[in-house]
């Protein structure tokens, strides 16, 4: 990598994700419950805590993938390299995050969460690809 400084946003976001994963199961569930209640009360959207939790997973990893896309783009990688590398980094971080949760009380590392996280990365890559194709028309 020529310019590692372009990966600072990725590193910051990985630290934030790590800190959320450091919460106990009770703390994490409490936060999800508060967000669910807020959505139901103020936005009047009937939604379950399960959906809120999984949407949070997918969206935070989509943002992580965008930070990797930024880093690889700034290092003048090809479109194919950018997409593969950002998705691979997102997937690998999702795996390590779920492994980390195995050591936290009340938490469990789940393969399904890795897949949901990776789907967030896939969505980010699709949006980036579409943006790139539209921009170069």
C-alpha positions in Angstrom: 0.0 0.0 0.0 1.4 3.4 -1.0 -0.7 5.4 1.3 -1.9 3.8 4.5 -3.3 7.1 5.7 -6.4 6.5 3.5 -7.3 3.6 5.7 -7.6 5.7 8.9 -11.4 5.9 8.5 -11.5 2.1 8.3 -9.4 1.8 11.4 -11.6 4.2 13.3 -14.7 2.4 12.3 -13.3 -1.0 13.3 -12.5 0.5 16.7 -16.0 1.7 17.1 -17.4 -1.7 16.0 -15.0 -3.4 18.4 -16.3 -1.2 21.3 -19.9 -2.1 20.5 -18.9 -5.8 20.4 -17.3 -5.3 23.8 -20.7 -4.6 25.4 -22.2 -7.5 27.4 -25.3 -9.2 26.0 -27.5 -7.2 28.5 -25.9 -3.9 27.5 -26.3 -4.6 23.8 -29.9 -5.7 24.2 -30.7 -2.6 26.2 -29.4 -0.3 23.5 -31.3 -2.2 20.8 -34.5 -2.0 22.9 -34.1 1.7 23.3 -33.7 2.2 19.6 -36.6 -0.1 18.8 -38.8 1.8 21.3 -37.8 5.2 19.8 -38.6 4.0 16.2 -42.0 2.7 17.3 -42.8 5.8 19.4 -41.6 8.6 17.3 -41.6 7.2 13.7 -44.7 5.0 14.3 -43.1 2.1 12.5 -44.0 -1.3 13.9 -40.6 -3.0 14.1 -39.0 -5.7 16.1 -35.7 -5.6 18.1 -34.4 -8.4 15.9 -34.8 -6.3 12.7 -33.2 -3.3 14.4 -30.2 -5.4 15.5 -29.7 -7.0 12.0 -30.2 -3.7 10.2 -27.6 -2.2 12.5 -25.2 -5.0 11.6 -25.7 -4.6 7.9 -25.5 -0.8 7.8 -22.4 -0.5 10.0 -20.6 -3.1 7.8 -21.8 -1.3 4.6 -20.2 1.9 6.0 -17.0 -0.1 6.8 -16.9 -1.5 3.2 -17.2 2.1 1.9 -14.2 3.1 4.1 -12.2 0.2 2.6 -13.4 1.3 -0.9 -12.1 4.8 -0.2 -8.7 3.4 1.0 -8.2 1.1 -2.0 -9.4 3.8 -4.4 -7.0 6.3 -3.0 -4.2 3.8 -3.7 -5.2 3.7 -7.4 -6.3 0.0 -7.4 -8.4 -1.2 -10.3 -12.1 -1.4 -9.9 -11.9 -5.1 -9.6 -9.2 -4.9 -7.0 -11.1 -2.3 -5.0 -14.3 -4.4 -5.0 -12.7 -7.7 -4.1 -10.3 -6.2 -1.5 -13.0 -4.2 0.2 -15.4 -7.1 0.4 -12.7 -9.5 1.6 -11.6 -7.0 4.3 -15.2 -6.5 5.4 -15.8 -10.3 5.6 -12.6 -10.9 7.5 -13.3 -8.2 10.0 -16.9 -9.6 10.4 -15.3 -13.0 11.2 -12.9 -11.6 13.8 -15.7 -9.5 15.3 -17.9 -12.5 15.8 -14.9 -14.5 17.3 -14.3 -11.6 19.7 -18.0 -11.8 20.8 -17.4 -15.4 21.9 -15.4 -14.0 24.8 -18.0 -11.5 26.0 -20.6 -12.4 28.6 -24.0 -12.9 27.2 -22.8 -12.7 23.6 -22.3 -15.3 21.0 -20.4 -15.3 17.7 -22.9 -16.2 15.0 -22.1 -17.2 11.4 -25.5 -15.7 10.4 -24.2 -12.3 11.6 -21.1 -12.7 9.5 -23.3 -13.3 6.5 -25.5 -10.3 7.3 -22.4 -8.1 7.8 -21.0 -9.3 4.5 -24.3 -8.5 2.8 -23.8 -4.9 4.0 -20.4 -5.1 2.3 -22.0 -6.5 -0.9 -24.6 -3.7 -0.9 -21.8 -1.1 -0.6 -19.9 -2.7 -3.4 -23.0 -2.7 -5.7 -23.6 0.9 -5.0 -20.0 1.8 -5.6 -20.0 -0.1 -8.9 -23.2 1.6 -10.0 -21.8 5.0 -9.1 -18.6 4.3 -11.0 -20.4 3.1 -14.1 -22.8 6.1 -14.1 -19.9 8.6 -13.5 -18.0 7.2 -16.5 -20.8 7.4 -19.0 
